[in-house]
Amino acid sequence: MRADNPQVDDLDLTSEVNRKKIGLIIMRLFDHWSLTTEEQLSLLGLSPKSRALLTKYRKGRAAINPGRDTLDRVGWLLAAHKALRLLYPENENIRYSWIKRRNKVFNNLTPLQVMITEGMIGVAKVSRYLDFQRGI
């Protein structure tokens, strides 16, 4: 299962099995982005005490929380990943390091810093910026 799995759009998010698949996908994306445990927890809106949950997601033993906040965050993160794949189809290095590169649009912060400091609004902001760059 790849982080850009096109079948994600068709998933029934009420299904625990499908939310486990999403957990696997998002963990793979975080691996590609080389995120720390703290960064992963923050992007998912989880408490620092939820470290064990990440391991469960990674092993397919836990389903992503069915709450709107978590599903929205995951949706925005996957949309950002999709946009980066489309913007940089030939350059995997830029595709996976872009979120850690300073950007003038974000007041010289990295997109990752924006997403962490601004929470879900920051995650949406970064994803929408990438969509804008794609002309959407």
Buried (B, 14 or more C-beta within 10 A) or exposed (E): EEBBBEEBEEBEBEEEEBBBBBBBBBBBBBEBBEBEEEBBBBBBBBEEEBEEBBEBBBEBEBBBBEEEEBBBBBBBBBBBBBBBBBBBEEEEEEBBBBBBEEBEEBEEBBBBBBBBEBBBEBBBBBBBBBBEEEEE
